[in-house]
């Protein structure tokens, strides 16, 4: 479809939508206003589709939870089939890529990914450092070391850790500083192995952007960065710009979830298209709250982010079909 044809298509579509709303009596929005709202939210298009040249970052997959039951071969096959360019292997899943695997198995996994169209970008651990027990913190630092060495052997860019809330009876400021100091130690380990530590913005209370900022200020280590996690707590008055600006200097990775949570591109929800009322899948943000993904991707582009946005969504009975739809929507929002 040529440019003139596309303009006519969008204009006629906007006019038809406005006419439907006017006839239903649910709005007095004009066709011109509706078209302008849509144009403001639409990414640029060309005869070849979305403008990929404006999108330096890539789409990847976290094995949590869509791919939790896939082995390495299935992960690679399904990502290649659907155009996902990288993967983060989350611990405890069927792929079995854990610090306990042998040197030979590490070499096999590395070569298998290097011989494919899918990059093994990172490992997703559950290491955390907020415990009030110093021995528990040291244990997690040593587990971090084991994952860092595994990431090095597999050729990964980074490995993910996370704060996981506040222990009871301990001042929050003390816990935040403790996490930061532990991350500085982990940063030394990562630096010595040519790998980065990615701190997932995670945990009740600790996921607050201001608290994450304090952790990173205390850690103050060039090998320690952040994994944006697309949390509801990022959003203030419909925007993530304030949170992004607070943390952008540390961003090394990103988890994205249900992209359909993005606000409607025409700016005015149609009848029956509000956010769903069903319960959120455990471990994922609230379905009832929209998330401004188009704005987030614009902010990534403006910050010259050139790494991966990892899809992290619940399992599906039709994973390949879902992944193809997901990539199409991601291309639209990220273009």
N, C-alpha and C positions, 0 to 999 in steps of 0.2 A: 504494500500500500504506500503510495507516495505521500509527501508531506501535506499536500493540499487535501488528499483523501483522508488522512488522519485527522487534520483539523476539522474537516466536515464531520467526521465520525464522532469526535469528542464533543463538538458543539451540538450535534443532533442528539447525542446521548444525554448531555446535560439538560438540554431543553425538554427532552422526554421525561427525565426524572423530576424536573421542576414542575412540569405539567401534572404529573401524577400526584405530587404533594399538594399542589394547589387545588386539584379536584377533590382530594380527600379532606381538605380543610385543616391539615395538620401543620401547615407552614405557609408563610407568605414570602418565602425566599424566591427571588426572581431567577429566571434562567441565566441571566448575565452574571448575577452574584454567584450562583452555583458553579458556573463555568470558571469564573475567576478563582474560586476556592480550590477547584480541582486542579487548575493550572499551577497554582502556587505549591501544591503538594506533589504533583506528578514529576518524576524524574525525567530527564531529557531522553528522547527517543531518536532513532535513526532507522534507515531502511534495514539495517542489520540487527535491530533490536536495541536493548538498553546500552547506554554508553559505558562499556567496560573500561575504557581508558580513564574514566573519572573515578574508578574504583580500584585502588591499588591493593586493598586487602582481599583475603580469600575466604572461602567457605570450608569449614572442617566439621568433624563430628566427634563429640564426646561419647564414649560407649555407654555412659549413664544416660537413660536406661534403655534407649532404643536398641542398642547393640550389646546389651549386657550378656546375652546368651550366644553371641557369635564367636567363633574361633578366629584366629588371625587370617586364615584364608577367606573366610566369609566376609570379614570386615573389608578386606582389600577388594574382593570381587564386587560387593555391594556399593562401596564408595566409587569405584571406577565406573560402574554401570549408571550411577546417578550424578556424576560430576562433582563429587565432594573431593577436595584437594588435599586434605590433611586429616589426621586423627589424633585424639588424646585418649590414651588407654587408661581407663580408670581402674584402680586396684580392686581386687576380689571378683572380677568378672571372668567369664569363661575363657577369654583369650589366654589367661594364665601367665601373662608377662609380669613377673614379680621378681623382687630381689633374690629370691631363692633359686632361680633358674641357672643352669650351668653356663660356663663360658661358651661352649659349643652352641647351646640353644640361643644365646644372645646373638651370636654371629649369624645363625640361621634366620632369626627374626629380622635383624638389620638388613641382610642381603635380600630378603623377600620384599621388604618395603622399598629398598633402593632400586629393585628391579621392576617396580610397579609405578603407576601414575599417582600414587597416594604417598604423601610424606608422613612418617611417624614424627610428629612435631613435639609431643610432650607426654609425660606420665602424670596421672592424677592420683596423688596419695591422699590420705586422710590425716596426715601429720598436723598436729596443733600444739600450741605452747602456752595455753592459758591456765593450766592446772595450778592449784595452790600447792601441790606437792612437787618440790624441786626434782625429786627422782623421776617423776613422770615426765617432766619437761626434758630432762636429759635423755630419757629413753626415746622421746619423740625426735630429738636432735640426732641421735644415732640412727633411728629409722630413716630420717631424712638423708643422712649420709649414704645409706644403702641404696635409696632410690636415686640419688644423684649419681652414684657410680653406675647404676643400671642405665640411667639416661645417657651418660657418657658413652657406655659401651654400645648403645643402640643408635647413637648419632642424633639424639633429641636436642632440641633447642633449650627446653626447660622442663622442670617438674613442678607440679602444683602442690601447695600446702594451703592451710586455711586456719584462721581463728574460728573458734566454735562457741562463741558466747562468753559470758562472765561467770566465774565460780561464785558461789554464795558466800557472803560475809567478807568479801575482799573489795576494797575501793576500786572503782573502775579504772581510775588513772594509774594505779599500781599495776593492774593487770595489763593495760595497754603498753606500759613501759616495759614490762616483763616480756611480752610478745615481741616487741621491737628489738630488745637485746638478744633474745634467742634467734631472731631472724638474722641479726648481724653475724652470729656464729655460723648459721647455715649459709650465709652469703660467702663467708671465707671458704667453706667446703665446696660450694658451687664454683667459685672462682678458680680454685685449684684444679677443678675437673673440667673446666671449659663449658659449664652449664649455667643456666639461670634458675633462680627460685622465683616462682610466680605465686603471689599471695592472693588467693581467691577472696573476693569481698563477700564474706560469709559469716553466718552466726547471728543469733538474736542479740541485738545491741552492738556487737562488734562490726556488723555490716554497715552501720551508720557511716556515711562518708567522712564526717569529721573525726570519728574514732579511727578509721583506717588511715587518715592523714597523719594522726598522731603516731600510730604504729610505724608508718614509713619514715617520719621525721626522726624517730628514735633509732630505727634500724640504720638509716643513712648509709646504705651499701649499694655500690653500682651493679652488683650481681643479683639484687633483690628488686623485683618489679611486681606489678599488680595484674591480676586477672579480673577484668570487669565482669560482673555476674548478672547484670540486667535485673536487679532487685527492685521491688516496689519502693524501697527507701531511697532510691536514686532520684525519684520524681518529686518535683516541687512545682505546684501550680501548672501541671501538665508538661513540664520541661525537665530535662536532665542536664541542662547546660551548667548550672551552678555546681552540681556534683562532679561533672566531667572536668570543669576548670580546676576544681580542688585537687584532682587526682591525676590529671592527664600526663604529667611529667614522668609517672611511673608505669604507664600502661604498656604491657608486653603481650597480653592475650585477652580474649573476650569469650564469655559464654553467652549465648543467646537462647531464648526459649520459644514460646509460642508467638510467632511473628504476626499471626492474625490479631493479636492484641493491639496492634498499631491503630491509632484513631483513623476513622474513615477518611479517605483522601479528599472527599468533597466537603469535609468540614461539618456537615450536618447529618447525624445518623438518620437513616430511613427507618420507618416503622418496622419493628420486629428484628432489628439488627443490633440491639444493645448488647452489652457484655452478658455472658451466660450466668445463670444463677447456681449451676451445679458446683459441687465441692471441688476444690483444687486437688490435683494429684499430689499425694504426700511428697515433700521434697522439692516442690516447684512453687513459683509465685502465684498469687491469687488470680484466677481467671476473670474475676469481676472488675479488675482494674486495668485500664489501658496502659500501654507502654509506648513512648514515642520513638519507635525504631528508626523511622526515616531521619529524624533529628539526630539520633545517636550516630547513624552512619555518616551523616553530613559532618558531625563533629570529628569523627575518626578521619574522614578525608581531609578536613582542615588541619588536623594535627599530623598529617603525613603518616598515619598508621598504615603499615604495609604487611601486617602479619595475618593472623587467622581469627575469624569469628566462628566459634565452635557451636554447632547445633546441639542443644541439650534438652531433649524432650522425652516424654513417656514412650513406652513400647507400643507397637502397633501390630495388628494382625496382617497389615499390608505395608511392610516397611519400605519396599522399593517405590511403590506408588506414592507413599507419603513423602519420601525423600525427594522425588522428582517435583512434586508440588511445592515442597519447602524451598528447593533451589530456585524455582521460578519466582516465588514471592520474594525471596532474598535478593535476587537480581533486580527486581523492580524497586524494592526499597533502598538498595545500596547504590543504584546507578546515579 
